Amino acid sequence: MSLFSKGNLTKPFSSWVGLYCICLYAINVAAFVNQMTGTPLNPQSNLDTSSRGGFSIRAIPTRLDRYSNSGKGFSTTGSSNLLKYVFAHVVQGNFQFYQAQDWSEDMALAKAMGIDAFAINIGRDKTNQKQLPLIYEVAERISFGVFISFDMGYYGQNNSSEDIISLIKTYAFRKGQFHYQGKPLVATSSGEVKGTFLDNNPNFDAAWSNLKKRLGFQIYFLPCWTGYKPSQASSVDGLLSWDAWSSLPSPDRSNFQQLRAVGKQYAAPISPFFYKHLSADESGNYIYPTDSWYMIEKYLDIISFSPDFVELLSWNNFGESHYLRDPRPSANLPFGTISSEKYVVGMPHEPFLNMISYFNLWYKSGSRPPVNRSKAYVWYRPHAKNDIATSDKLPMPKSANKTEDKIYVFLMISPSRQASRIALKTGSKSYETPLTEFYSNAKNDVLLLVSAPFAPGNEQSLEIFDIENRSVGLLKVPLFTSTIHSNLFPLQSLRPVNYKPQIRIKTHLLTMGDTRGQWRLYLCS
């Protein structure tokens, strides 16, 4: 079956499942992890890279040891028996035109992906008066959780606490409100840096303590005060970090330990990528180097020490390109010198939402879920990193030069749909490697991270073969040469290139399996 089709429905090039991404973060490895023996992974070291035939392959182990609070390292005695929750950060301003059906479909999708609640980020927007009642009404109807996250960039003025108190009292006891420890959860975005202090009070921790007293009832306060010392935060019940794109090992483990030491909880951030290309100033044109396997490796690390919450950054931050939900027609896309529409529309991220649902389940259950259906998640940039866009109004984003010309595949292989080898033809080069060494027996499922270099040219194919050496999936795509004219997609010639091409990467979710026991790959958009 052609990858241009889903069933018998022909899909044009621009409707391929896409990912907007930035650059490769090369991770050094510390020890070999053998999938066949199930050797536990030390989360402070990375998965081993085994290079052969041009491919780099990493095997994810069957079991990750949990962090022990005893100070003796890793064991299975962590907080695995406590309920874990996954949140998704939602920017209300990007959904200010949403109707009930929009919210209903988004919440239903989030539930299916293992998300427990939306953190509704709000500023001082007039649409709050319409959207917040609507959000809570829909959440109540479909039994989904929501809570308000105050964007303190809009609440850093004198007397801001009056508005915050009013909103908390209005929604704290609605049925859709998410509760933790029997208390309505209230969050913030920032609030720990100048310009975002509550009531413009430099002693913002005391200001929040005073606000909580004035409410007349208890709340569970979970602000995003990135880097703030828990020992100094007497007003908080837990803390969220926005540091979702730091180099590995990330600071999450230290954050978790510091909060656990004072009896409080930690919300660890997970994000696919970060890219902003809206304006020429330093704050509007930069990336964080976190593609490659960063999101997967960071989530594995988080699973190993099992914090109380995970927050996905984000559901719909289109301007910063880390959205997991593709924009609906009613979505409001941010704009500056360039509109984010130019690098969002036509580049879906939902394959990563689908992929991350597997790790959501692993995190919440404490055990690696079985793979019931084989899947391959494929992402790559459809051009070499040194290609220059001809119509970009802005300079190259900061750190964009750190990308690498590689194709990435995350293989989830079930025992009934196994693979024997993988082959890549790219430009004038060919790469091939066997996969059977990663099976200990026919009952094992396997999780593999595969990467290989690519070269521009029309001759591009990625092919997977089953145990009987039959081709079960063939992905053929062009990788453009450095001569890019007015359109990025010459097959359709629809959109001018007014962004830097080195940060666009196409992503595919391929599912495999049919009644004959042979794999089939089809585009799942």
LUMLUM-25519 format. One record per residue (C-alpha): residue in three letters; z, y, x. Coordinates in nm, 3 decimals. Layout:
REM residues N
ALA|Z|Y|X
...
//
This chain:
REM residues 525
MET|0.000|0.000|0.000
SER|-0.089|0.339|0.133
LEU|0.191|0.576|0.216
PHE|-0.002|0.835|0.023
SER|0.096|0.659|-0.297
LYS|0.396|0.566|-0.501
GLY|0.277|0.280|-0.710
ASN|-0.069|0.388|-0.816
LEU|0.005|0.761|-0.810
THR|-0.190|0.935|-0.537
LYS|0.012|1.197|-0.347
PRO|-0.149|1.482|-0.152
PHE|-0.035|1.559|0.202
SER|0.188|1.850|0.105
SER|0.395|1.636|-0.133
TRP|0.509|1.400|0.138
VAL|0.882|1.388|0.162
GLY|0.961|1.651|0.424
LEU|1.245|1.779|0.636
TYR|1.289|2.126|0.776
CYS|1.444|2.078|1.117
ILE|1.488|2.245|1.449
CYS|1.535|2.076|1.784
LEU|1.650|1.761|1.954
TYR|2.005|1.732|2.082
ALA|1.998|1.464|2.352
ILE|2.320|1.261|2.343
ASN|2.449|1.083|2.652
VAL|2.569|0.729|2.595
ALA|2.886|0.568|2.723
ALA|2.876|0.200|2.637
PHE|2.648|-0.062|2.492
VAL|2.718|-0.150|2.132
ASN|2.600|-0.500|2.046
GLN|2.509|-0.544|1.681
MET|2.504|-0.921|1.722
THR|2.868|-0.949|1.827
GLY|2.996|-0.664|1.612
THR|3.171|-0.500|1.907
PRO|3.369|-0.203|1.768
LEU|3.247|0.144|1.848
ASN|3.483|0.383|2.019
PRO|3.403|0.699|1.821
GLN|3.462|0.914|2.127
SER|3.164|0.748|2.296
ASN|2.813|0.739|2.159
LEU|2.592|0.451|2.062
ASP|2.405|0.288|2.346
THR|2.040|0.363|2.398
SER|1.834|0.063|2.499
SER|1.491|0.176|2.622
ARG|1.192|-0.054|2.616
GLY|0.821|-0.002|2.578
GLY|0.864|0.372|2.536
PHE|1.111|0.327|2.250
SER|1.480|0.411|2.254
ILE|1.684|0.192|2.019
ARG|2.046|0.224|1.915
ALA|2.231|-0.032|1.706
ILE|2.509|0.079|1.473
PRO|2.800|-0.167|1.488
THR|2.933|-0.363|1.194
ARG|3.283|-0.220|1.222
LEU|3.427|0.112|1.334
ASP|3.795|0.112|1.427
ARG|3.998|0.376|1.252
TYR|4.211|0.633|1.427
SER|4.581|0.547|1.448
ASN|4.846|0.816|1.411
SER|5.067|0.620|1.650
GLY|4.913|0.788|1.953
LYS|4.797|0.451|2.089
GLY|4.430|0.512|2.024
PHE|4.222|0.329|1.767
SER|4.331|0.056|1.530
THR|4.285|-0.049|1.170
THR|4.608|0.118|1.060
GLY|4.483|0.469|0.984
SER|4.461|0.632|0.642
SER|4.213|0.379|0.503
ASN|4.421|0.310|0.191
LEU|4.412|0.671|0.072
LEU|4.142|0.798|-0.160
LYS|3.868|0.993|0.015
TYR|3.651|1.261|-0.141
VAL|3.308|1.402|-0.064
PHE|3.222|1.759|-0.165
ALA|2.894|1.949|-0.147
HIS|2.883|2.323|-0.080
VAL|2.681|2.506|-0.347
VAL|2.574|2.870|-0.309
GLN|2.590|3.007|-0.664
GLY|2.372|3.304|-0.569
ASN|2.084|3.069|-0.495
PHE|2.121|2.914|-0.842
GLN|2.187|3.230|-1.043
PHE|1.897|3.151|-1.278
TYR|2.006|2.792|-1.340
GLN|2.027|2.664|-1.696
ALA|2.245|2.383|-1.832
GLN|1.974|2.123|-1.772
ASP|1.942|2.228|-1.408
TRP|2.314|2.192|-1.346
SER|2.328|1.865|-1.537
GLU|2.052|1.708|-1.330
ASP|2.200|1.832|-1.003
MET|2.547|1.703|-1.086
ALA|2.410|1.367|-1.199
LEU|2.216|1.336|-0.873
ALA|2.525|1.431|-0.672
LYS|2.734|1.166|-0.850
ALA|2.470|0.904|-0.777
MET|2.482|1.002|-0.409
GLY|2.859|0.951|-0.385
ILE|2.959|1.318|-0.415
ASP|3.280|1.388|-0.607
ALA|3.269|1.765|-0.656
PHE|3.072|2.083|-0.598
ALA|3.238|2.364|-0.404
ILE|3.090|2.663|-0.590
ASN|3.058|2.944|-0.337
ILE|3.071|3.282|-0.514
GLY|3.062|3.645|-0.414
ARG|3.088|3.949|-0.640
ASP|2.776|3.863|-0.835
LYS|2.731|3.967|-1.198
THR|2.579|3.626|-1.267
ASN|2.923|3.469|-1.209
GLN|3.005|3.572|-1.566
LYS|2.729|3.347|-1.696
GLN|2.714|3.076|-1.434
LEU|3.081|2.983|-1.390
PRO|3.144|2.902|-1.759
LEU|2.816|2.710|-1.764
ILE|2.902|2.515|-1.449
TYR|3.242|2.412|-1.581
GLU|3.099|2.323|-1.922
VAL|2.838|2.092|-1.771
ALA|3.088|1.939|-1.527
GLU|3.321|1.860|-1.817
ARG|3.040|1.699|-2.013
ILE|2.928|1.462|-1.737
SER|3.274|1.402|-1.581
PHE|3.198|1.570|-1.252
GLY|3.431|1.785|-1.041
VAL|3.388|2.150|-0.942
PHE|3.605|2.410|-0.773
ILE|3.556|2.771|-0.669
SER|3.503|2.863|-0.305
PHE|3.546|3.237|-0.260
ASP|3.300|3.388|-0.012
MET|3.541|3.620|0.164
GLY|3.260|3.835|0.296
TYR|3.265|3.976|-0.058
TYR|3.643|3.968|-0.109
GLY|3.761|4.142|0.206
GLN|3.829|4.475|0.036
ASN|4.155|4.625|-0.085
ASN|4.290|4.469|-0.406
SER|4.042|4.179|-0.396
SER|4.328|3.946|-0.480
GLU|4.328|4.081|-0.837
ASP|3.980|3.942|-0.902
ILE|4.059|3.614|-0.729
ILE|4.377|3.562|-0.933
SER|4.189|3.633|-1.254
LEU|3.917|3.378|-1.173
ILE|4.163|3.110|-1.064
LYS|4.365|3.150|-1.385
THR|4.049|3.135|-1.595
TYR|3.919|2.806|-1.456
ALA|4.211|2.621|-1.293
PHE|4.284|2.404|-1.593
ARG|3.937|2.344|-1.728
LYS|3.855|1.974|-1.754
GLY|3.581|2.004|-1.494
GLN|3.817|2.152|-1.234
PHE|3.872|1.924|-0.934
HIS|4.239|1.853|-0.864
TYR|4.404|1.714|-0.553
GLN|4.768|1.610|-0.537
GLY|4.784|1.711|-0.902
LYS|4.686|2.072|-0.826
PRO|4.364|2.265|-0.892
LEU|4.175|2.297|-0.565
VAL|4.076|2.646|-0.449
ALA|3.866|2.707|-0.138
THR|3.712|2.988|0.062
SER|3.417|3.050|0.284
SER|3.564|3.231|0.586
GLY|3.857|3.471|0.547
GLU|3.987|3.439|0.903
VAL|3.768|3.700|1.077
LYS|3.765|4.078|1.052
GLY|3.580|4.199|0.746
THR|3.676|3.891|0.546
PHE|4.057|3.926|0.533
LEU|4.203|3.902|0.184
ASP|4.278|4.254|0.057
ASN|4.158|4.378|0.398
ASN|4.496|4.265|0.530
PRO|4.494|4.152|0.897
ASN|4.790|3.928|0.810
PHE|4.564|3.729|0.579
ASP|4.784|3.419|0.583
ALA|5.073|3.620|0.436
ALA|4.834|3.780|0.187
TRP|4.732|3.437|0.059
SER|5.095|3.323|0.040
ASN|5.166|3.625|-0.177
LEU|4.862|3.554|-0.396
LYS|4.976|3.196|-0.451
LYS|5.322|3.315|-0.559
ARG|5.170|3.560|-0.807
LEU|4.966|3.288|-0.978
GLY|5.270|3.134|-1.143
PHE|5.147|2.778|-1.083
GLN|5.064|2.567|-0.779
ILE|4.717|2.530|-0.633
TYR|4.583|2.316|-0.352
PHE|4.450|2.578|-0.110
LEU|4.169|2.458|0.121
PRO|4.016|2.759|0.299
CYS|3.739|2.748|0.557
TRP|3.921|2.910|0.848
THR|3.720|2.762|1.133
GLY|3.917|2.731|1.455
TYR|4.240|2.866|1.306
LYS|4.554|2.686|1.425
PRO|4.720|2.486|1.145
SER|5.064|2.572|1.281
GLN|4.992|2.939|1.203
ALA|4.854|2.877|0.854
SER|5.161|2.850|0.635
SER|4.970|2.938|0.317
VAL|4.724|2.648|0.335
ASP|4.746|2.291|0.215
GLY|4.446|2.185|0.420
LEU|4.159|2.336|0.616
LEU|3.782|2.310|0.615
SER|3.576|2.376|0.928
TRP|3.226|2.528|0.916
ASP|3.156|2.390|1.263
ALA|2.906|2.130|1.148
TRP|2.658|2.177|1.433
SER|2.867|2.168|1.752
SER|2.787|1.938|2.042
LEU|2.928|1.587|2.036
PRO|3.203|1.489|2.053
SER|3.277|1.742|1.781
PRO|3.612|1.919|1.732
ASP|3.673|1.730|1.407
ARG|3.905|1.473|1.558
SER|4.125|1.742|1.713
ASN|4.125|1.940|1.388
PHE|4.231|1.630|1.198
GLN|4.511|1.550|1.442
GLN|4.650|1.903|1.439
LEU|4.658|1.913|1.060
ARG|4.801|1.565|1.031
ALA|5.081|1.668|1.268
VAL|5.197|1.933|1.019
GLY|5.142|1.715|0.711
LYS|4.819|1.875|0.593
GLN|4.466|1.756|0.523
TYR|4.130|1.815|0.688
ALA|3.784|1.858|0.537
ALA|3.522|1.759|0.796
PRO|3.177|1.920|0.767
ILE|2.851|1.723|0.769
SER|2.511|1.891|0.779
PRO|2.155|1.778|0.852
PHE|2.028|2.076|1.051
PHE|2.046|2.453|1.083
TYR|1.754|2.692|1.105
LYS|1.735|3.056|1.001
HIS|1.416|3.259|1.036
LEU|1.454|3.555|0.800
SER|1.475|3.862|1.024
ALA|1.436|3.963|1.388
ASP|1.802|4.046|1.450
GLU|2.024|3.795|1.627
SER|2.200|3.682|1.309
GLY|1.875|3.617|1.124
ASN|1.665|3.417|1.367
TYR|1.825|3.118|1.538
ILE|1.879|2.746|1.525
TYR|2.151|2.500|1.623
PRO|2.027|2.205|1.832
THR|2.141|1.922|1.607
ASP|1.847|1.706|1.511
SER|1.782|1.363|1.664
TRP|2.065|1.132|1.548
TYR|2.325|1.407|1.532
MET|2.413|1.384|1.163
ILE|2.443|1.005|1.172
GLU|2.652|0.998|1.489
LYS|2.880|1.273|1.364
TYR|2.937|1.091|1.035
LEU|3.015|0.769|1.222
ASP|3.273|0.958|1.425
ILE|3.425|1.101|1.107
ILE|3.437|0.757|0.947
SER|3.625|0.625|1.250
PHE|3.925|0.856|1.202
SER|3.891|0.894|0.825
PRO|3.990|1.249|0.727
ASP|4.088|1.322|0.371
PHE|3.768|1.507|0.277
VAL|3.408|1.544|0.385
GLU|3.212|1.851|0.281
LEU|2.833|1.842|0.295
LEU|2.681|2.167|0.419
SER|2.501|2.221|0.205
TRP|2.355|2.143|-0.134
ASN|2.135|2.452|-0.155
ASN|2.161|2.693|0.138
PHE|1.787|2.750|0.168
GLY|1.805|3.048|0.400
GLU|1.981|2.841|0.667
SER|1.768|2.533|0.593
HIS|2.053|2.285|0.562
TYR|1.994|2.218|0.193
LEU|2.007|1.856|0.074
ARG|1.880|1.931|-0.277
ASP|1.521|2.048|-0.294
PRO|1.472|2.379|-0.478
ARG|1.390|2.362|-0.847
PRO|1.156|2.624|-0.999
SER|1.462|2.819|-1.117
ALA|1.619|2.836|-0.768
ASN|1.656|3.174|-0.599
LEU|1.536|3.157|-0.237
PRO|1.672|3.421|0.005
PHE|1.434|3.655|0.182
GLY|1.431|3.910|0.464
THR|1.133|4.011|0.675
ILE|1.014|3.661|0.588
SER|1.106|3.477|0.269
SER|1.277|3.142|0.313
GLU|1.019|3.017|0.064
LYS|0.778|3.002|0.359
TYR|0.983|2.734|0.531
VAL|1.144|2.563|0.232
VAL|0.879|2.506|-0.036
GLY|0.689|2.187|0.034
MET|0.947|2.057|0.282
PRO|1.187|1.839|0.079
HIS|1.518|1.727|0.227
GLU|1.625|1.480|-0.039
PRO|1.548|1.173|0.175
PHE|1.844|1.285|0.385
LEU|2.058|1.314|0.072
ASN|1.959|0.958|-0.009
MET|2.035|0.845|0.346
ILE|2.371|1.020|0.359
SER|2.480|0.844|0.038
TYR|2.512|0.524|0.242
PHE|2.755|0.693|0.480
ASN|2.942|0.855|0.189
LEU|3.012|0.507|0.056
TRP|3.111|0.379|0.400
TYR|3.351|0.671|0.448
LYS|3.515|0.633|0.107
SER|3.542|0.254|0.106
GLY|3.644|0.213|0.470
SER|3.395|-0.072|0.521
ARG|3.030|-0.073|0.614
PRO|2.832|-0.133|0.292
PRO|2.583|-0.420|0.285
VAL|2.214|-0.334|0.296
ASN|2.066|-0.476|-0.023
ARG|1.720|-0.330|0.022
SER|1.541|-0.253|0.345
LYS|1.455|0.110|0.407
ALA|1.307|0.317|0.684
TYR|1.374|0.689|0.713
VAL|1.112|0.852|0.934
TRP|1.107|1.209|1.059
TYR|0.891|1.392|1.307
ARG|0.735|1.730|1.374
PRO|0.365|1.739|1.276
HIS|0.274|1.931|1.591
ALA|0.377|1.959|1.956
LYS|0.678|2.180|2.030
ASN|0.472|2.423|2.238
ASP|0.230|2.503|1.956
ILE|0.224|2.871|1.869
ALA|0.194|2.987|1.509
THR|-0.071|3.252|1.466
SER|0.076|3.442|1.170
ASP|0.447|3.464|1.242
LYS|0.594|3.812|1.194
LEU|0.909|3.721|1.388
PRO|0.978|3.608|1.744
MET|1.062|3.249|1.822
PRO|1.409|3.155|1.692
LYS|1.682|3.140|1.952
SER|1.713|2.785|2.098
ALA|1.382|2.669|1.947
ASN|1.262|2.574|2.296
LYS|1.511|2.286|2.308
THR|1.309|2.063|2.078
GLU|1.148|1.740|2.200
ASP|0.823|1.579|2.091
LYS|0.958|1.259|1.936
ILE|0.936|1.056|1.619
TYR|1.260|0.918|1.475
VAL|1.316|0.614|1.254
PHE|1.640|0.501|1.092
LEU|1.596|0.136|0.991
MET|1.825|-0.023|0.732
ILE|1.720|-0.387|0.731
SER|1.851|-0.636|0.477
PRO|1.877|-1.011|0.555
SER|1.599|-1.088|0.307
ARG|1.357|-0.828|0.448
GLN|1.385|-0.855|0.824
ALA|1.162|-0.699|1.088
SER|1.030|-0.854|1.408
ARG|0.884|-0.553|1.589
ILE|0.784|-0.190|1.558
ALA|0.473|-0.028|1.705
LEU|0.364|0.332|1.750
LYS|0.021|0.467|1.841
THR|0.022|0.834|1.927
GLY|-0.269|1.017|2.079
SER|-0.389|0.807|2.373
LYS|-0.062|0.613|2.409
SER|0.080|0.304|2.242
TYR|0.440|0.183|2.227
GLU|0.579|-0.143|2.094
THR|0.914|-0.322|2.100
PRO|1.068|-0.635|1.944
LEU|1.363|-0.606|1.706
THR|1.470|-0.969|1.670
GLU|1.737|-0.946|1.941
PHE|1.945|-0.737|1.702
TYR|1.982|-1.028|1.456
SER|2.262|-1.276|1.522
ASN|2.160|-1.489|1.225
ALA|1.953|-1.468|0.908
LYS|2.250|-1.342|0.706
ASN|2.299|-1.021|0.901
ASP|2.181|-0.681|0.795
VAL|2.097|-0.438|1.072
LEU|2.111|-0.060|1.118
LEU|1.886|0.068|1.395
LEU|1.812|0.414|1.529
VAL|1.468|0.420|1.689
SER|1.285|0.702|1.866
ALA|0.969|0.737|2.072
PRO|0.764|1.026|2.214
PHE|0.451|1.145|2.038
ALA|0.141|1.329|2.152
PRO|-0.086|1.547|1.934
GLY|-0.407|1.402|1.801
ASN|-0.561|1.237|1.496
GLU|-0.477|0.884|1.614
GLN|-0.120|0.844|1.489
SER|0.039|0.540|1.328
LEU|0.381|0.381|1.295
GLU|0.377|0.015|1.196
ILE|0.653|-0.236|1.118
PHE|0.606|-0.614|1.124
ASP|0.810|-0.881|0.946
ILE|0.950|-1.206|1.087
GLU|0.616|-1.380|1.025
ASN|0.444|-1.103|1.220
ARG|0.281|-0.958|0.910
SER|0.233|-0.584|0.891
VAL|0.466|-0.464|0.618
GLY|0.438|-0.090|0.658
LEU|0.185|0.143|0.812
LEU|0.239|0.518|0.831
LYS|-0.067|0.716|0.938
VAL|-0.044|1.091|0.985
PRO|-0.216|1.354|1.197
LEU|-0.015|1.542|1.458
PHE|-0.185|1.875|1.505
THR|-0.306|2.006|1.837
SER|-0.206|2.344|1.972
THR|-0.504|2.509|1.802
ILE|-0.349|2.612|1.472
HIS|-0.552|2.849|1.263
SER|-0.451|3.021|0.941
ASN|-0.304|2.715|0.771
LEU|-0.049|2.459|0.879
PHE|-0.186|2.194|0.644
PRO|-0.563|2.177|0.696
LEU|-0.591|1.899|0.439
GLN|-0.504|2.150|0.170
SER|-0.535|2.491|0.333
LEU|-0.271|2.638|0.107
ARG|-0.012|2.820|0.313
PRO|-0.045|3.059|0.609
VAL|0.160|2.982|0.917
ASN|0.416|3.262|0.915
TYR|0.697|3.069|1.079
LYS|0.725|2.894|1.413
PRO|0.580|2.544|1.382
GLN|0.812|2.381|1.633
ILE|1.090|2.368|1.379
ARG|0.898|2.193|1.101
ILE|0.947|1.819|1.084
LYS|0.811|1.582|0.820
THR|1.044|1.318|0.681
HIS|0.969|1.004|0.484
LEU|1.192|0.764|0.297
LEU|1.021|0.426|0.289
THR|1.168|0.141|0.083
MET|1.068|-0.215|0.148
GLY|1.063|-0.538|-0.048
ASP|0.872|-0.718|-0.322
THR|0.890|-1.041|-0.519
ARG|0.708|-1.240|-0.248
GLY|0.969|-1.159|0.013
GLN|0.727|-0.939|0.200
TRP|0.804|-0.576|0.278
ARG|0.625|-0.296|0.106
LEU|0.658|0.065|0.211
TYR|0.599|0.343|-0.034
LEU|0.670|0.710|-0.047
CYS|0.987|0.781|-0.238
SER|0.993|1.151|-0.319
//
